[in-house]
Amino acid sequence: MHKSFFIKIALILPFIGLSQNLIINTTNRNTTTLNGTWHYIVDPYQTGYYNYRHQPYDQLPENNNAAFYNNYHAKNKMELVEYNFDTSPTLLVPGDWNSQKEKLFYYEGTIWYKKSFDYNLPNKKRLFLYFGAINYKAEVYLNGKKLGTHIGGFTPFNFEITSIVKPVGNYLVVKVDNTRHKDAVPTTNTDWWNYGGITRDVKLIEEPLTFIQDYNIQLKKNDKNSINGYVKLNKGSKSEKVIISIPELKIEKQLTTDKDGKVKFEIKSKKIKYWNPKNPKLYDVSIKTDYQTLKDQIGFRTIETKESNILLNGKSIFLRGISIHEENPMRGSRAYSTDDALVALNWAKELGCNYVRLAHYPHNEHMLKLADKIGMMVWEEIPVYWTIDFNNKNTLQNAENQLSEAITRDKNRASIIIWSMANETPPSKARNNFIKNLINLTKSIDSTRLISAALEKHNSNGVNIVDDEIGKYLDIVAFNQYTGWYGGSLEDAPNAKWNIKFNKPVVISEFGGGALQGLHGTAKERWTEEYQEYLYQQNIKMIEKIPNIRGMSPWILADFRSPKRVLPGIQDGWNRKGLISNGGVKKKAFFTLKDFYKKIKKQYN
Ligand code: GCU
């Protein structure tokens, strides 16, 4: 077999099959957390991974104790060992390293994590190791054995460890590398902080030999009386019994799997209370096999577009939204918990929102489950952001893998109404093909939701034009526009002319401007709260007149960290376009938007 074949395989290996084996709904399973303190070793030269000839230890025929994944300890005072996890400092997991250690604030590179644990696995049980997310590239080893590699900082993955785990003294070692690369997703340039680390929950999942790995239980597209989907068993075989129960709907459906342990179903019901932001009805659903019962809480709603309208359960809606980054502004760190999600979604509720744009990558699962519960519609996106390497096949494979992991994890969440393929990507033939591939993949996994992307507008002879060809393939035409901040006059904004080349619902996925909370002056002085307030007033007047306008998600709920924002005394490493400061204090524009949403709510009720 020619050498180039192995190189090709090595390059795409990290993307193959991971989403196919992804275990969903882990919060309702038999799990043991590995959250907490982990020892770490900062390794900028990847000394624990490569020998001095820059050959990866885990690809050499001989095992070498110098490889950090061996967690090796000197057996006597003579032996040379130049690392020791147990005497190394610790980091909290989940969490980014940048906000935990001052020395690591700007650090981009490799850090090794180690966690020891004991686990008595009963007979006839299987064990899986699950990560909510690791930014960016993770190489995972258990007891010195490589489990695999995962690329992508915002989606989950798991490995089976049944045959490797020991009752006592397991050592789990993870090489985490958040180095930015041109061919990565995202690429080298982003307007958010490149938080590194094991940023979401880590858990052990104990399952029966045959277990429920994945399922989809949602309303059939355009049929509000039909619940349909599938159940997929891991290691399932022919004619396994599966029962889907929704007691409140008096549904008890008995099914039998095919030879691959999979079964599709359709269940009719005329009694469904449909999920919507005012009444976010969730049903207790259970899936039962001879070996386990798995519970979930699922809402049922239809979402579609009709000409220029977005219809939720058949009714035209306006998306009163706000954009959110996955950050806890007060802590100045990556958000990861239900409490963090509550901070953001409670602010959004206070604004009068019924919708949020989770930018620019899949946020943690706690956020989606909470959005289901409190009634917040969601735009979910993968980080195909700015100038991705659109001609690169591996980059496409990477983006496709992140997309399928996100959809696999979240497809049972009623709150998610829109999958977004990209943000502000420059139109070109390669880019269009890239995004079309993502759209086709999305439709092949989930055809029930709307598809969009954050496009850009251009100006010609004083007319704002949206004619990006990719708009043809999207259900909703969304674009970012920064009238009054990156160009255009605020005075003239209410009379601005727009030419949008698609008869589809229009959503303004971003608009806004920066303000340092507490800085006051006139509406003509940038960075003051008055300037931002006026910018919102004028943009709102303009947006209300845009043809087919059906929603917006201003940029952004709260100030967030960005290494691109360096203006001293104003930005100091923060993007200041938040309506709320990083101290949690609301700026004047917060109330401008709140008032507008109160008005719109009356119109679309
Ligand atoms: C862009 C981009 C955001 C960015 C924002 C800004 O449109 O999508 O990620 O933060 O503008 O410039 O503040």
Boltz pocket constraint, residues with backbone or C-beta under 6 A from the ligand:
constraints:
  - pocket:
      binder: B
      contacts: [[A, 191], [A, 360], [A, 423], [A, 424], [A, 480], [A, 510], [A, 555], [A, 575], [A, 577]]
      max_distance: 6.0
